[in-house]
Amino acid sequence: MSPTNEDQDTVSSRPFWTGTISIGLVNIPVKLVTMVRTQSVSFRLLHKKDNHPIHYVRMCEHDNEVVPWEDVVKGYEVGKDEYVIFEKDELEALKPESDRKIRLDKFVYSLSVDPAYYQKSYILLPDENKEPYSLLLAAFRESGRAGVGRITLRTKEYPALVREYRHALVLTTLHYPGEIVDTGRIEELREMPEPQGREIELATRIIDDLAGEFDINEFHDGYRERVEEAVETKLKGETVLIEKPKAEETKELLEALEETLEKMKAEQAGT
């Protein structure tokens, strides 16, 4: 079922990467736009004396002078205070094929990729010609598979997963295996205690009672909302009331499980 005008407003985004998806001899022109727009709380650092913003500058560690952009070069550190300097054209020449081409050489089921490897997702849009884009989109939808390849963004090459998502092609950059912490090597997770039978029974019953379908719309950013309310309060010249959270009573695990189950039963009986 295709989305309608009533379902969503038209959104336009400026691409920050353009290139092609390559499958054998087939090349599909695409452009990459941002998919995630973080709505986190943002604070500026101010000078306490006069409430003016504090700016960061490019300061040379040697002579303590501000360095203009035209005098900035890139260096690769090979030792203490020892660098190999690269010019811009040298770095451009070193960029791999994936800087402008996403070569898909394998097709997998999306669920076969552990979400721990997911890094960041972007929307792929057709560039110039929509027909090959539409064909790949339909092929992914029919096969239920996703393409695996590589893409270079800024100064790093990433493994990438290209898949169909809500009538669009989405590219998700992936972490390399060495970037994911091996949980088996964490000392605190070794020699875990064996849970008692009663504890497992109660924990399983709580999980079963709270089972349901995932709905992201059930979540909202409570911290951002409270900050915005506090800003409005301060703008009115009123005082923000500070309420410290009450300390929770520490209980034995079995006791806490039993009381949790009883509380859930009482809440369900009252609804």
Beta strands, then each sheet from edge to edge (+ up, - down):
strand 1: 17-23
strand 2: 26-34
strand 3: 74-79
strand 4: 82-86
strand 5: 101-103
strand 6: 106-108
strand 7: 118-126
strand 8: 146-153
strand 9: 156-164
strand 10: 169-174
sheet 1: 5+ 1+ 2- 7+ 10- 9+ 8- 6+
sheet 2: 3+ 4-
end
